[in-house]
């Protein structure tokens, strides 16, 4: 038991480190304060994709739809190819609402992951937290 604890502590100390420090990124002053993502910003278009979601031992295959419903509002829906809804989310300015979700995937950890991942996709103005430079590239 003692060797297991020592191994875990050594592994944690050796393997932990930030990505920017391990790869010799240099912190620089941020010029732009935000980035504009205009991909899902056209309210007159429906964005429709064929998608697969692997969750635990289940595979959901279907159609992923994103629709801009207002200036800062989006609706994200995933349906099967036969038209059955798997989940349906509404995003507002500072609001998130689950309109529908299958009972099989209605777990807090799953809904939080889906909420955060889709928010990254649909958010139009993202504030920059920091800038780095590595081998002539600015990140």
LINNORGI-V147745 format. One line per field, one symbol per residue. burial: I if it has 24 or more other C-alpha atoms within 12 Angstrom, else O. A space follows every 10 residues. Layout:
burial=???
//
This chain:
burial=OOOOOOOOOO OOOOOOOOOO OOOOOOOOOO OOOOOOOOOI IOOOOOOOOO OOOOOOOOOI OIIIIIIIOO OIIIIIIIIO OOOOIIIIII IOOOOOOOOO IOOOIOOOOO IOOIIOOIIO OIIIOOOOOO OOOOOOOOO
//
